[in-house]
Amino acid sequence: MPKNMKKIYTTILISLVIGLFLFLPQANAVSSLNNVRLDIQPRTLGALSSWTVSFEMPQTAKVGFVEISLGGSLPSLASSTVTVSGLSGGRVVVGKTNPNCVSNCDDIKYFFNTLTEIKANTKIVFTVNSVRNPISGDKSGLSFINLFSSLSPQRDLLYASTNIFLPLMQEPTEEELIPPSATSEAPTSEGIYGIVLNDLFYQQGAKTTRLSAIKDPAKVQNFTLDLLGKEMVTFKGTINLSDKNSIKFVTNLSEHMTFEHLNFIIDENLMKHFGVPLEITYYDVPFVYNPDVYKDEEITLTKDQLTNYKFYIIDNKTQVSFIIKEAGAYKLIPHFEVYITDNQVIKTDTNLATFSGRISDPKALINVKLNSNEVKGAVSGVEPATGSFSFAVNLSEGTNIIEIAATSEFGKIEEIKKIVQFYSTLKQPTQEKEGISPINIAAVILAVVAILLIWALHSTRKRKRYSK
């Protein structure tokens, strides 16, 4: 090969190497997202949970595509739904778009219709509900978050964040959940300070009163036991935790209080001993509006029959709270109502009548009977956001009995029975009254007159004959 050609090839090779080294830093110079956060509630293996991913824009930029990939022990997004705040003008897709992907999969995507400018410090939040946590493994979380300055599928990387994982734990058994809710192996002279409550009362974010922080055990205000995912109980007032009986009750909480999802039980002995009302807060309430409270499996209480009733949403999770003054079992069940007045009267020209109602469990099944006969498919479904439903039935003339039953996984719901009176306003075909017509009457009269005349003539002739 000529020396000049070697020099040319050598020069080109050196130029390529230098150019490559100059380009690589630029290609890797991708800014990180600010304040990247991941929250998983609950952090329990196999549990149905809510994942919240949030981050902030480091500076104003135009974005065309966002992808979030899950990593570690992967959860299932098969039944998940996503809400997004901080972004607009696009659509979100959840689930693996590449079925052959095993790891580092872009499980959540946000597609913009056009390049969209997002201001610096804008907080962007992806809330993924109904995520089924992995059934095994010790950590799960985010493999990466990528923001692109191009529309998919160009993928010109703009900002990125990688590897955020959170530890997961086994679901506690019923025995571990609270019994023994407290143990006291310390000297009795330590009183309330010698009691060690179950660690579950002190999960991250719980508001349980720390016994070691109590200043005056004889005057403890708003003593709180907070079991996340179940209930939080606050003693509304000042209680005495210094005497032996109080210490005994707190030491053996599991014998006097039961914490279950949507169901709280407290016995009369503990309630009478402390003598103050309790505020009960129920976590992870699956109802779209106010539920009822089934007390002692005997009485159904509506919200207007409860003291200081509240229904609210915190971090996309519904909570219900109210105050109780009596011992017993308080279980949340769906509220069910149908908008038919008692002995309702309907007067129309058609017997097809439509009625409506609602139930706070949007997944409940509604069945309708008319005059003891099932109306198949009367209710096609319940509106997920409001719990509303409607149905139509063909009423019979007169009295109709309508029975509406609801089936829910959250408890037995009392059937609703209504009476509806239906009267058709259509004109009935008139029938001529039976009787003698005027023509017949006239004919009868003429016949009578004729008979009388004949009788008179006959009588006259007869008299003349005898007179001769």
C-alpha angles and dihedrals in degrees: 000000000000116000091238091057091049090053091050093050091045091051092049092048093049090047091052093049092048091046091050092052090047092049099046097066090051092049091050094043094102116148120232123240117250127244096001110189137179125192126181119189117217103017093205127130112251094006126134102246147167120245119201119193118185137171141156132235112252091210142350111289144150113255129192105173140018127194130183120193124197121219145178112042100002122229125213119258095181094118099024129128127198134212121190130200126187094034130082139167096053146066134252126225123193126198135043111310091190109060091194093058115114104172137007089029120169094240097168124038135179115200119198119207091219135002104289128201115231118193123237115270092020108154113225119195128188112193113192114191129194095027112165106221117225114273093224140024132068103249139034134171144098126348093186147332116216129187117193131205090214137059117262127300096027092069104192099179114233108163132004145179128189144200116007112163133174127200119250127207138202119267107260115241120241088258091053094043095078116329112122084028090175137007128197116198095148123101113284089238088074090064114183090358090066093061118099113201122210111278090236088074088062101050116144108289096017118136098210114148110251107232091209090059096055109117100192115021090193092061111037115163124207095353106200135201112190121189106177115224091023120046143318117218123198123186101223103218141015118316133184115239096168102082125085096248093053091049089049092052093049092045091054102036093144090066093056107028132044123197115197131152106280091352129088125177129188126176126231096243095062093040093053094044096058094033099203132110120260127225110214120200117192118207130213095015108188096205128107094215141004114329126204125247118236105207119202089340088282112075128049113211123195123208093264089059093056128082118246093350116189133182114187145148124235121181090349091305124113121231132184126199138176140153124258128197098181134064119247145087117308114192126176114229131171118279111233127193139162124202100232119118120225111276090356115195120218122188114181140129092251130056093213107105128181123209133179141202143156142229128198093227104072091192094059121117118233123206126187131202126190116199090342093308119114115240101215116219093002091141112041094186148320122264104251097214100045107017090235123148139168138200139186129217135181105239125212122229109273125003121014128184115209119192120191119189128185127201118202134169088225098068147307114304122205114245118245118226123189136178119221124187114210126194122177117227094202112120111251117226109264120237123211114248114249115242146099114310121225090250091056091047091051091048091051091049092049090048091052091048091049091050090049092049092048090048091048093050091046091051092049093051090048093053092049091052093053093046092061 
